[in-house]
Amino acid sequence: MKDDDDDDLRTTEVDDDPRNGDRWEAAQEGAELLRDHEIDAAVAELERVVKAQPDNEYALFFLGAAHFEAKRYDRAMKAYLAAVAVKPGYLGALAGVGHSLRMVGKHDESLRVAKQILLKSKDDADGLHLAGLAHFARGEAAAAAQYLERFLTTKPEAEVGQEVAGLLEVIRGQFEALDPDADLN
């Protein structure tokens, strides 16, 4: 059985380099604070780690994630880009860049990032998710549906899978509009 908390901290492509253990270990407390939704504490801890280890791609990634969670998308993008600069093959950080771009309305740039990810790994869950959301934001329902359907085949964590399934229902027109005056209790 999968542990949902492990899914929250997944970073894609953690290689077998023994030096990664120390960097990963240094970022763990900040990642755990982020998982526990203690965003300000996570940012403070991860900034401390980054100051001590500016080449720690994991601390940079989680710092980006913390800023993203706090809706500070420019800061998130800066941290994610720094992680990619340290480790160019870090697809999870690249996806963070793409989602940050998407959230500030730069949908074309976001889609370009998604395509970069998918060129490196055609079935990358993060890349498929990003591509689907970017196409949806651009009003391209058919393309969005194709990427989001492929994303669902990667068996994402339950909450994200449900969100995407709901978005696909919206795209296909398979939903009933809610009556704003209806009593939902």
N, C-alpha and C positions, 0 to 999 in steps of 0.2 A: 504494500500500500504506500502511495506517495504521500509525503509530508508537504502540505500546502506552504508551510513556512520556507521550505527549501526552494519551492518554485518562486517565491517572492524574491529570493536572493540570487537566482540564477543569472549568470552573466554571459553565457555562451562562450565557447571556445577557451576554456581554461586549459592551458597547455601543461605539459609534464615537466617544465623547467623547474628544477628543485629550488631555485631562487624565488619562485612565485609564492612558496609557502610563507615566508616571512612577510611579504607584502600583503598577502591575503589575510594573514593573522592580524596585521596592524590595522586593517580596515574593518575587521569583524565587529568591534564594539559599535562603530558608527552605523554599520549595516543593521545591527540588531536594534539600535535606537530608531532607525528609520522604519524597520519592520513593525516596531511597537508604536509608530506614529508620533514619536517624540522628535519632531522635525527640527526645532531649534537646537536641541541637544545634539542631534545627529550632525547638523551643519557644523557646530562648534567642534565636535570631536573629529570630524573628517577634515576640517580646515587645519586642525592641529597636526593630524597625520600628514597631510599634504605639505605643510610647512617643513616638517621633519624629513619627509620622503617625497620630494616633488616628482619623482618618477614612479610613484605608486599608482598604477593604472586602476586598481580596484578602489582605492580611496577616492580618486578622481571620478570614477564612474558613480559611486554611491553619493558623492557630493553633488554630482549632476542630478541624480535621482531625488535627492532631498530638496534641491532647489526647484526641480520640476514639480514635486509634490506641493511645494509652497507657492506654486504658480509664478515663480521667478524664472521665466523661460530663457531670458538672455543669460543669466548666470548659469542656468542648467546647461545651455549650449556651450558656454565657455569651458565648463568643467568636462563635459563629454568630449569636446574637441581636444582638450589637453590629454585625456585618456587615449584618444585615437593617435595623437602625436607620439605618445610614449609607446603604444602598441598598435601599429596600423591595421592589424588584422582583427582588432577587437570589435566584432560585429554588434555586440550588445550596446557598446558606447556609440557606435555609428547610428544605430537605430534611435538612441536617445537624442542625437543631433537632429535626426529627421523628425521625430515627434516634437521637439522644441520648435523647429521651423514651422511645422504644421500648426502649432498652437498660436504662433504669432501671425498666422495668415499667409505664410510663404509656402503655398501648396505646391507650386511648380518645383521649388528647390527641395521640398520634402520628398516629392516623388522621385527626383533625381537621386537622392540619397537611398531611397528604397531600391531603386534599380541597381545602384552600386552594390548593395548588400546581396541582391539576388543574382548578380553576375558572379559574385564570389561563392555563393551557396544558394542554388536555385529553389530549394525548399526550406530556407531559413524562416522559422516561424515569425521572428521579429520583422524581417523584411516583408513577408507576405501581409502581415497585419498593418504595417506602415503603408504599404502600397495600396491596400484596400481603403484605408481611412483617407489617404491623400486623394485617391480618385473620387471617393465620396464627397470630400470637401470641394473638389473641382466640379461637382455636379455630373460625374461620369458613372452613373449607376451600374451599367453593365460591366464595366471594367472593375469597379469596386466589388461587385458580387463575385466575379471570378477569383480575385485575390482573397477575399474573405472566406469563400468556400474552401479554397486550398489551405488557408490558415486553419480552419476547423479540422482538417485532416491531420494536423500536427498534434492534436489532442492537447489544447491549451488548458491551463488551470480553469476550474469550473466557472468562476465569476467572469473571467474574460470571455470564455466560450459562450456563456449566456448572453453577454452584452453583444457579441458579434452575431449570434443567432437572432437576437432581437433586431439588430440593424439590418440583417438580411431580410427579415420579415417586412421592415419598413420599405426597403428597396423594392421588394416584390409586390408591395401593396397588400400584404396579407395581415393587416391589422385593422382593428376597429378604432375609429376616433373616439376618444373619451368625451363624454358629456361633461363639460366643466362644472355643471350644477349637480352632477350625480353624487349621491351619498355613498362613499366607498367603504364605509364601515359595515 
